Amino acid sequence: MKETANQYVALDVHQATLVVSVREENGSVRMRATVPTEQKAIVDLLRGLSGRIHVAFEEGTQSQWLHDVIKPHAERVVVCNLRGQSETTNKSDRLDADRLSELLRLGSLKAVYHGASELTTVKELMRSYVNLVEDSTRVMLRIKALFRARAIKTPGAAVYSPAQRKEWLVKLENRGARARAASLYEELDVLQELRPKAKAAMIAEARRQSGWKTLLSIPFLGPIRVSTILAIIATPWRFRTKRQLWSYVGLAVVTRSSADEEFVDGKLRRRKRGPITRGLNRNHNPRLKEVFKGAANAAACTPGPLKEKYEKSVAGGVREEMARLTLARTITAIALRLWKKGELWDPSKLTMQGT
């Protein structure tokens, strides 16, 4: 085999093992193997192959680590997402690896972005903060649910106040319920102590990134939202246009159409009826959608040029929810454009910076 021949390597990844399928350019399977999920075993496997090595595996818990291990030893690494594809045939680790290697050979895999390994620190700090916020919210909901289950009303945030906890615990007549509530209070105290530290560490790391100053200048993108954007998107050059970013964020409108053309007097022409909309795309990053929709909701309630744009849309007959969607898309487009250019927000250039 020529040294320049392509080798298509697919990995079916598991916690302890990797099932490997190596396919040649002509489509035949050259090798099948099972190796431990360890860096040395993976590197030894790749070094034992000749030619130009292309590797593919599915997105998962270990995908970033695996990507960083394989990248120096392969010409191309494709981390793909096959969720949502129907399974109508037999399934096994070997069959999955074989199918993946064939899709890689045919160029039918769409890669999930796994670049910018230098941003791993801010990514992990962002995840730490988000997890603490989610855990705190979950504990707070459990505390209120404990009281509501006994028809004890818990308006506002008084039920969480350390100074009033004894009064609330007395309202629980059952000894087991009181013990559970006390345990939840202790858990909440620990989480609330950790949250500010995690937030400060995340922001301190995000401030070192090149896009921090630009994104922070945009209204309603505060330190937490900017840190989230930097951690998830990493670089604006991932997206050629704003429409690609809209799709990633979950702000792209899905349309359906059929029988788009017809013959009239022997000439083919496009039908005048427009495509039917089917809502927003579901395959997106939910955390980014939360960031930009939250910014749009805040902008729609706060005086300024963005609110004026929102009110103008509503006055023109656009439904409020659609006007907020348009505002979210505008803020997303502004963030992408300014981040690429390295410019700061200028309200006088809103039309140029936005849609």
Protein Blocks (a to p, Z undefined) as FASTA:
>chain_A
ZZkbccdddddddfkbccdddddfkopafbdcdddddfklmmmmmmmpgcjddddddddf
klmmmmmmmmmmcfbdcdddfehiacfbdcdfklmmmmmmmmmmnopaccddfehkllmm
mmmmmmmmmmmmmmmmmmmmmmmmmmmmnopacehjllmpmklmmmmmmmpmblklmmmm
mmmmmmmmmmmmmmmmmmmmmmmmmmmpmklmmmmmpghiafklmmmmmmmnopaklpmb
lklmmmmnopaccdddehkbcceehiacddfbdcddebjafbdcfklmmmmmmmmmmmmm
ggcjklmmmmmmmmnopafklmmmmmmmmmmmmmmmmmmnopacdfklmmmmmZZ
